[in-house]
Amino acid sequence: MTLLDPSGVPAGTPRLPERVVLVHCSASSARQWKVLADQLDGFQAVPLDLYGHGNRKGWDGAGPLNLSEEAAAIGRACADGEPFHLIGHSYGGAVALKFALRHPERLRSLTLIEPSCFHVLKSSSGAHLLGEILNLAAAVNRGVICGDYRSGMERFIDYWGGTGTWASCSEDRKTQFANLAGHIAHHFCGLINEDMPLAGYAAVDVPTLILCGTHSPRPSRAITRLLADTIPHARHRKIRNGNHMSVITDPAKINPLILQHLLINRAHVDGASVQTDGERSTGMLPMVEGIPTADESGIAPSAPAMECTAFPA
């Protein structure tokens, strides 16, 4: 008689590490996840490059670039059908959420780090915050249309990284950013014109961790709270003195929470489940030995400038 483990697999069958798919922010690349990937003991990191970023070619222009087109790469990266964990930051967070909405059965867990789901601000309560984003998008679009790519990207980089971040960049790095301006314009278009209403995200039946810095822009803070109140198994964490790029510039504040969420929601460790039905349904994050939780505190004012390394090439 063959003995089966709790997941129905014959006991003693070697298990491959569970995959963790990582989706970066705009104007970055898969390299932004290096520190986290190095900490994923027992997991297999699968960092992706978005269209026009890192080693991936730009969008081919066969229709508008939207979140669905970007999210398709996630499915292709894990085409064998095995469940996996998904992490996304900023634009990558919106891409990850789009995948989770369409394929919740594929995911063991979802982590969203300030997902830039600007479309959820279209309600009356978020209209003034959406205007802030529309002004930023307009600056990038103007730069693309007239050819002054640097002016648009300066506004973009300083908005997310803090005033003075652009000035800290080398000339070569500024040129790299300028070359991404068209792709960033595509991102804004896809994020703002996404037609999924906020209530639609109640269908994301996945254990979800949502992270936001207390120094992050107001739209990001509002979006994370709206999503946390809508996604049924979501847990919201505020990072003291964190900002939109802390996942890159200060990973020690972010990664422990991510690692904890992964461990809670992995299938098995040494043949025993580490996730109970109660943990999945409530979205609670019990303490995992050796991984401290991040502090939660109130909202703080705007973030100081960061080094240009906040946006890895």
C-alpha positions as a Markdown table, in Angstrom:
| # | Residue | x | y | z |
|---|---|---|---|---|
| 1 | Met | 0.0 | 0.0 | 0.0 |
| 2 | Thr | 1.4 | 3.4 | -1.0 |
| 3 | Leu | 1.4 | 6.0 | 1.8 |
| 4 | Leu | 0.4 | 9.5 | 0.7 |
| 5 | Asp | 1.3 | 12.8 | 2.4 |
| 6 | Pro | -1.4 | 15.3 | 3.2 |
| 7 | Ser | -1.3 | 16.7 | -0.4 |
| 8 | Gly | -1.9 | 13.3 | -2.0 |
| 9 | Val | 1.7 | 12.8 | -3.2 |
| 10 | Pro | 3.4 | 9.5 | -2.4 |
| 11 | Ala | 5.4 | 9.8 | 0.8 |
| 12 | Gly | 9.1 | 10.3 | 0.2 |
| 13 | Thr | 8.6 | 11.8 | -3.2 |
| 14 | Pro | 11.3 | 14.5 | -3.7 |
| 15 | Arg | 9.7 | 18.0 | -3.9 |
| 16 | Leu | 10.9 | 20.9 | -6.0 |
| 17 | Pro | 11.1 | 24.2 | -4.2 |
| 18 | Glu | 7.9 | 26.3 | -4.6 |
| 19 | Arg | 8.3 | 29.1 | -7.0 |
| 20 | Val | 8.1 | 32.8 | -6.1 |
| 21 | Val | 7.4 | 35.0 | -9.2 |
| 22 | Leu | 8.7 | 38.5 | -8.7 |
| 23 | Val | 7.4 | 41.5 | -10.8 |
| 24 | His | 9.3 | 44.8 | -10.6 |
| 25 | Cys | 8.2 | 48.4 | -10.7 |
| 26 | Ser | 8.3 | 50.8 | -13.6 |
| 27 | Ala | 11.8 | 52.1 | -14.7 |
| 28 | Ser | 13.4 | 49.1 | -12.9 |
| 29 | Ser | 14.2 | 45.5 | -13.8 |
| 30 | Ala | 14.3 | 42.0 | -12.4 |
| 31 | Arg | 17.5 | 43.0 | -10.7 |
| 32 | Gln | 15.6 | 44.9 | -8.0 |
| 33 | Trp | 14.8 | 41.6 | -6.3 |
| 34 | Lys | 18.3 | 40.4 | -5.8 |
| 35 | Val | 18.4 | 40.9 | -2.1 |
| 36 | Leu | 15.1 | 39.2 | -1.6 |
| 37 | Ala | 15.9 | 36.4 | -4.0 |
| 38 | Asp | 19.1 | 35.6 | -2.0 |
| 39 | Gln | 17.0 | 35.2 | 1.1 |
| 40 | Leu | 14.4 | 32.8 | -0.4 |
| 41 | Asp | 15.9 | 29.6 | 1.2 |
| 42 | Gly | 13.7 | 26.7 | 0.2 |
| 43 | Phe | 12.0 | 28.6 | -2.6 |
| 44 | Gln | 12.8 | 29.2 | -6.2 |
| 45 | Ala | 12.9 | 32.8 | -7.2 |
| 46 | Val | 11.5 | 33.6 | -10.7 |
| 47 | Pro | 12.1 | 37.4 | -11.3 |
| 48 | Leu | 10.5 | 38.7 | -14.5 |
| 49 | Asp | 11.4 | 41.7 | -16.7 |
| 50 | Leu | 8.4 | 43.7 | -17.9 |
| 51 | Tyr | 8.1 | 44.9 | -21.5 |
| 52 | Gly | 10.9 | 47.3 | -22.4 |
| 53 | His | 12.8 | 46.8 | -19.1 |
| 54 | Gly | 15.9 | 44.8 | -18.3 |
| 55 | Asn | 16.5 | 42.1 | -20.9 |
| 56 | Arg | 13.0 | 42.1 | -22.4 |
| 57 | Lys | 12.2 | 43.9 | -25.7 |
| 58 | Gly | 9.6 | 46.6 | -25.9 |
| 59 | Trp | 5.9 | 46.1 | -26.6 |
| 60 | Asp | 5.3 | 45.3 | -30.3 |
| 61 | Gly | 2.5 | 47.8 | -30.7 |
| 62 | Ala | -0.2 | 45.2 | -31.6 |
| 63 | Gly | -2.8 | 47.1 | -29.7 |
| 64 | Pro | -2.6 | 49.0 | -26.4 |
| 65 | Leu | -0.3 | 47.6 | -23.8 |
| 66 | Asn | -2.4 | 46.8 | -20.8 |
| 67 | Leu | -2.2 | 44.9 | -17.5 |
| 68 | Ser | -3.6 | 41.7 | -19.1 |
| 69 | Glu | -0.8 | 41.6 | -21.7 |
| 70 | Glu | 1.8 | 42.1 | -19.0 |
| 71 | Ala | 0.2 | 39.5 | -16.7 |
| 72 | Ala | 0.4 | 36.9 | -19.4 |
| 73 | Ala | 4.1 | 36.6 | -18.8 |
| 74 | Ile | 3.4 | 35.4 | -15.3 |
| 75 | Gly | 1.5 | 32.4 | -16.6 |
| 76 | Arg | 4.1 | 31.6 | -19.2 |
| 77 | Ala | 6.8 | 31.6 | -16.5 |
| 78 | Cys | 4.9 | 28.9 | -14.6 |
| 79 | Ala | 3.2 | 27.0 | -17.5 |
| 80 | Asp | 3.3 | 23.6 | -15.8 |
| 81 | Gly | 0.2 | 24.4 | -13.7 |
| 82 | Glu | 1.9 | 24.0 | -10.3 |
| 83 | Pro | 0.7 | 26.6 | -7.7 |
| 84 | Phe | 3.2 | 29.4 | -6.9 |
| 85 | His | 3.7 | 32.5 | -4.9 |
| 86 | Leu | 3.4 | 36.0 | -6.6 |
| 87 | Ile | 5.0 | 39.3 | -5.5 |
| 88 | Gly | 4.6 | 42.6 | -7.3 |
| 89 | His | 5.8 | 46.1 | -6.6 |
| 90 | Ser | 4.1 | 49.3 | -7.8 |
| 91 | Tyr | 3.2 | 48.8 | -11.5 |
| 92 | Gly | 4.3 | 45.2 | -11.0 |
| 93 | Gly | 1.9 | 45.0 | -8.2 |
| 94 | Ala | -1.0 | 46.0 | -10.5 |
| 95 | Val | 0.2 | 43.4 | -13.0 |
| 96 | Ala | 0.3 | 40.7 | -10.2 |
| 97 | Leu | -3.1 | 41.6 | -9.0 |
| 98 | Lys | -4.5 | 41.3 | -12.5 |
| 99 | Phe | -3.1 | 37.8 | -12.7 |
| 100 | Ala | -4.5 | 36.9 | -9.3 |
| 101 | Leu | -7.9 | 38.2 | -10.3 |
| 102 | Arg | -8.0 | 35.9 | -13.4 |
| 103 | His | -6.2 | 32.9 | -11.9 |
| 104 | Pro | -6.6 | 32.8 | -8.1 |
| 105 | Glu | -6.4 | 29.0 | -8.2 |
| 106 | Arg | -2.8 | 29.2 | -9.5 |
| 107 | Leu | -1.5 | 31.0 | -6.4 |
| 108 | Arg | -0.5 | 29.9 | -3.0 |
| 109 | Ser | 0.0 | 33.5 | -1.9 |
| 110 | Leu | 0.0 | 37.1 | -3.2 |
| 111 | Thr | 2.1 | 40.0 | -1.9 |
| 112 | Leu | 1.4 | 43.5 | -3.2 |
| 113 | Ile | 3.9 | 46.3 | -2.4 |
| 114 | Glu | 2.1 | 49.5 | -3.0 |
| 115 | Pro | 0.4 | 48.3 | -6.2 |
| 116 | Ser | -0.3 | 51.3 | -8.6 |
| 117 | Cys | -3.9 | 50.5 | -9.3 |
| 118 | Phe | -4.8 | 54.1 | -10.0 |
| 119 | His | -8.1 | 53.1 | -11.5 |
| 120 | Val | -9.6 | 52.3 | -8.1 |
| 121 | Leu | -9.3 | 56.0 | -7.2 |
| 122 | Lys | -12.0 | 56.9 | -9.7 |
| 123 | Ser | -14.6 | 56.8 | -6.9 |
| 124 | Ser | -15.6 | 60.2 | -5.5 |
| 125 | Ser | -13.5 | 59.6 | -2.4 |
| 126 | Gly | -10.3 | 59.2 | -4.4 |
| 127 | Ala | -10.9 | 61.7 | -7.2 |
| 128 | His | -8.5 | 64.3 | -5.8 |
| 129 | Leu | -5.8 | 61.7 | -5.4 |
| 130 | Leu | -6.3 | 60.5 | -9.0 |
| 131 | Gly | -5.8 | 64.1 | -10.1 |
| 132 | Glu | -2.3 | 64.0 | -8.6 |
| 133 | Ile | -1.5 | 60.9 | -10.6 |
| 134 | Leu | -3.0 | 62.4 | -13.8 |
| 135 | Asn | -0.8 | 65.4 | -13.5 |
| 136 | Leu | 2.3 | 63.2 | -13.2 |
| 137 | Ala | 1.2 | 61.1 | -16.2 |
| 138 | Ala | 0.6 | 64.3 | -18.2 |
| 139 | Ala | 4.2 | 65.4 | -17.5 |
| 140 | Val | 5.6 | 62.1 | -18.7 |
| 141 | Asn | 3.3 | 62.2 | -21.8 |
| 142 | Arg | 4.3 | 65.7 | -22.7 |
| 143 | Gly | 8.0 | 64.8 | -22.6 |
| 144 | Val | 7.3 | 61.8 | -24.9 |
| 145 | Ile | 5.3 | 63.8 | -27.4 |
| 146 | Cys | 7.7 | 66.7 | -27.7 |
| 147 | Gly | 10.9 | 64.7 | -27.3 |
| 148 | Asp | 12.0 | 66.2 | -24.0 |
| 149 | Tyr | 12.1 | 62.8 | -22.3 |
| 150 | Arg | 14.3 | 63.9 | -19.4 |
| 151 | Ser | 11.9 | 66.5 | -18.1 |
| 152 | Gly | 9.0 | 64.0 | -17.9 |
| 153 | Met | 11.2 | 61.4 | -16.3 |
| 154 | Glu | 12.6 | 63.9 | -13.8 |
| 155 | Arg | 9.1 | 64.5 | -12.5 |
| 156 | Phe | 8.5 | 60.7 | -12.4 |
| 157 | Ile | 11.7 | 59.8 | -10.6 |
| 158 | Asp | 11.4 | 62.6 | -8.0 |
| 159 | Tyr | 7.7 | 61.8 | -7.3 |
| 160 | Trp | 8.3 | 58.2 | -6.4 |
| 161 | Gly | 11.9 | 58.6 | -5.0 |
| 162 | Gly | 11.6 | 62.0 | -3.4 |
| 163 | Thr | 12.7 | 65.4 | -4.6 |
| 164 | Gly | 16.4 | 65.4 | -5.5 |
| 165 | Thr | 16.5 | 61.7 | -6.5 |
| 166 | Trp | 16.9 | 62.7 | -10.2 |
| 167 | Ala | 19.7 | 65.1 | -9.3 |
| 168 | Ser | 21.6 | 62.3 | -7.6 |
| 169 | Cys | 21.7 | 60.2 | -10.8 |
| 170 | Ser | 24.7 | 60.1 | -13.2 |
| 171 | Glu | 24.3 | 61.3 | -16.7 |
| 172 | Asp | 24.3 | 57.8 | -18.0 |
| 173 | Arg | 21.6 | 56.8 | -15.6 |
| 174 | Lys | 19.5 | 59.8 | -16.6 |
| 175 | Thr | 19.9 | 58.7 | -20.2 |
| 176 | Gln | 18.7 | 55.2 | -19.3 |
| 177 | Phe | 15.6 | 56.7 | -17.6 |
| 178 | Ala | 14.9 | 59.0 | -20.6 |
| 179 | Asn | 15.0 | 55.9 | -22.9 |
| 180 | Leu | 12.2 | 54.4 | -20.8 |
| 181 | Ala | 9.9 | 57.4 | -21.0 |
| 182 | Gly | 7.7 | 55.8 | -23.7 |
| 183 | His | 7.3 | 52.6 | -21.7 |
| 184 | Ile | 6.3 | 54.6 | -18.6 |
| 185 | Ala | 3.7 | 56.4 | -20.6 |
| 186 | His | 2.3 | 53.0 | -21.6 |
| 187 | His | 2.2 | 52.0 | -17.9 |
| 188 | Phe | 0.2 | 55.1 | -16.9 |
| 189 | Cys | -2.2 | 54.5 | -19.7 |
| 190 | Gly | -2.8 | 50.9 | -18.7 |
| 191 | Leu | -3.1 | 51.7 | -15.0 |
| 192 | Ile | -5.5 | 54.6 | -15.4 |
| 193 | Asn | -7.7 | 53.1 | -18.1 |
| 194 | Glu | -8.1 | 49.6 | -16.4 |
| 195 | Asp | -11.8 | 49.0 | -16.3 |
| 196 | Met | -12.0 | 46.7 | -13.3 |
| 197 | Pro | -14.0 | 48.4 | -10.5 |
| 198 | Leu | -12.8 | 48.2 | -6.9 |
| 199 | Ala | -15.5 | 45.8 | -5.9 |
| 200 | Gly | -14.3 | 43.4 | -8.5 |
| 201 | Tyr | -11.2 | 42.6 | -6.5 |
| 202 | Ala | -13.4 | 40.8 | -3.9 |
| 203 | Ala | -12.9 | 37.8 | -6.3 |
| 204 | Val | -9.2 | 37.6 | -5.4 |
| 205 | Asp | -9.5 | 34.5 | -3.2 |
| 206 | Val | -5.9 | 34.3 | -2.3 |
| 207 | Pro | -4.0 | 34.9 | 1.0 |
| 208 | Thr | -2.8 | 38.4 | 0.3 |
| 209 | Leu | -0.2 | 40.7 | 2.1 |
| 210 | Ile | -0.4 | 44.4 | 1.2 |
| 211 | Leu | 2.5 | 46.6 | 2.2 |
| 212 | Cys | 2.7 | 50.4 | 2.3 |
| 213 | Gly | 5.2 | 52.9 | 3.7 |
| 214 | Thr | 4.1 | 55.7 | 6.0 |
| 215 | His | 6.1 | 58.2 | 3.9 |
| 216 | Ser | 4.7 | 57.0 | 0.5 |
| 217 | Pro | 2.7 | 59.2 | -1.8 |
| 218 | Arg | -0.9 | 59.8 | -0.7 |
| 219 | Pro | -2.4 | 57.9 | -3.7 |
| 220 | Ser | -0.4 | 54.8 | -2.9 |
| 221 | Arg | -1.5 | 54.9 | 0.8 |
| 222 | Ala | -5.1 | 55.2 | -0.3 |
| 223 | Ile | -4.9 | 52.4 | -2.8 |
| 224 | Thr | -3.4 | 49.9 | -0.4 |
| 225 | Arg | -6.2 | 50.6 | 2.1 |
| 226 | Leu | -9.0 | 50.4 | -0.5 |
| 227 | Leu | -7.6 | 47.0 | -1.7 |
| 228 | Ala | -7.1 | 45.7 | 1.8 |
| 229 | Asp | -10.7 | 46.5 | 2.6 |
| 230 | Thr | -11.9 | 44.7 | -0.5 |
| 231 | Ile | -9.8 | 41.6 | -1.0 |
| 232 | Pro | -11.3 | 39.0 | 1.4 |
| 233 | His | -8.1 | 37.4 | 2.7 |
| 234 | Ala | -5.9 | 40.5 | 2.8 |
| 235 | Arg | -3.7 | 41.8 | 5.5 |
| 236 | His | -2.5 | 45.4 | 5.4 |
| 237 | Arg | 0.9 | 46.3 | 6.9 |
| 238 | Lys | 2.3 | 49.9 | 7.2 |
| 239 | Ile | 6.1 | 50.2 | 7.3 |
| 240 | Arg | 7.3 | 52.9 | 9.7 |
| 241 | Asn | 9.3 | 55.6 | 7.8 |
| 242 | Gly | 9.0 | 53.4 | 4.7 |
| 243 | Asn | 8.4 | 54.9 | 1.2 |
| 244 | His | 7.5 | 53.7 | -2.2 |
| 245 | Met | 11.0 | 52.5 | -3.0 |
| 246 | Ser | 11.8 | 50.9 | 0.4 |
| 247 | Val | 11.6 | 47.4 | -1.1 |
| 248 | Ile | 14.8 | 48.3 | -2.9 |
| 249 | Thr | 16.5 | 50.9 | -0.7 |
| 250 | Asp | 15.7 | 49.5 | 2.7 |
| 251 | Pro | 14.8 | 45.8 | 2.2 |
| 252 | Ala | 15.4 | 45.0 | 5.9 |
| 253 | Lys | 12.1 | 46.7 | 6.6 |
| 254 | Ile | 10.2 | 44.9 | 3.9 |
| 255 | Asn | 11.6 | 41.4 | 3.4 |
| 256 | Pro | 10.9 | 39.9 | 6.8 |
| 257 | Leu | 7.2 | 40.4 | 6.3 |
| 258 | Ile | 7.4 | 39.0 | 2.8 |
| 259 | Leu | 9.3 | 35.9 | 4.0 |
| 260 | Gln | 6.9 | 35.4 | 6.8 |
| 261 | His | 3.9 | 35.5 | 4.5 |
| 262 | Leu | 5.6 | 32.9 | 2.1 |
| 263 | Leu | 6.4 | 30.5 | 5.0 |
| 264 | Ile | 2.8 | 30.6 | 6.3 |
| 265 | Asn | 1.4 | 29.9 | 2.9 |
| 266 | Arg | 3.8 | 27.3 | 1.6 |
| 267 | Ala | 2.4 | 23.9 | 0.9 |
| 268 | His | 4.5 | 21.8 | 3.3 |
| 269 | Val | 7.7 | 21.9 | 5.3 |
| 270 | Asp | 9.2 | 18.5 | 6.2 |
| 271 | Gly | 5.9 | 16.9 | 5.3 |
| 272 | Ala | 3.8 | 18.9 | 7.6 |
| 273 | Ser | 1.5 | 21.8 | 6.7 |
| 274 | Val | 2.4 | 25.2 | 8.1 |
| 275 | Gln | -0.9 | 26.8 | 7.1 |
| 276 | Thr | -4.2 | 26.2 | 8.8 |
| 277 | Asp | -7.6 | 27.0 | 7.3 |
| 278 | Gly | -8.0 | 29.7 | 9.9 |
| 279 | Glu | -4.8 | 31.4 | 8.8 |
| 280 | Arg | -5.9 | 31.3 | 5.2 |
| 281 | Ser | -9.4 | 32.7 | 5.8 |
| 282 | Thr | -8.4 | 35.5 | 8.2 |
| 283 | Gly | -5.2 | 36.6 | 6.4 |
| 284 | Met | -3.5 | 36.8 | 9.8 |
| 285 | Leu | 0.2 | 36.6 | 10.0 |
| 286 | Pro | 1.3 | 34.6 | 13.1 |
| 287 | Met | 4.9 | 35.0 | 14.1 |
| 288 | Val | 7.4 | 32.6 | 12.4 |
| 289 | Glu | 10.4 | 31.8 | 14.5 |
| 290 | Gly | 13.5 | 33.8 | 13.4 |
| 291 | Ile | 11.6 | 36.3 | 11.3 |
| 292 | Pro | 10.7 | 39.6 | 13.0 |
| 293 | Thr | 7.6 | 41.5 | 12.1 |
| 294 | Ala | 7.9 | 45.1 | 10.8 |
| 295 | Asp | 6.5 | 48.0 | 12.9 |
| 296 | Glu | 3.1 | 49.4 | 12.1 |
| 297 | Ser | 2.6 | 53.1 | 12.8 |
| 298 | Gly | 0.7 | 56.1 | 11.6 |
| 299 | Ile | 1.0 | 58.1 | 8.4 |
| 300 | Ala | 4.0 | 60.5 | 8.2 |
| 301 | Pro | 4.8 | 63.4 | 5.9 |
| 302 | Ser | 6.5 | 63.2 | 2.5 |
| 303 | Ala | 9.7 | 61.2 | 1.9 |
| 304 | Pro | 13.2 | 62.5 | 1.7 |
| 305 | Ala | 15.2 | 62.2 | -1.5 |
| 306 | Met | 16.8 | 58.8 | -2.2 |
| 307 | Glu | 19.8 | 57.7 | -4.1 |
| 308 | Cys | 19.4 | 57.0 | -7.8 |
| 309 | Thr | 20.0 | 53.3 | -7.0 |
| 310 | Ala | 16.3 | 53.1 | -5.9 |
| 311 | Phe | 15.6 | 52.3 | -9.6 |
| 312 | Pro | 18.0 | 49.4 | -10.7 |
| 313 | Ala | 18.8 | 49.3 | -14.4 |
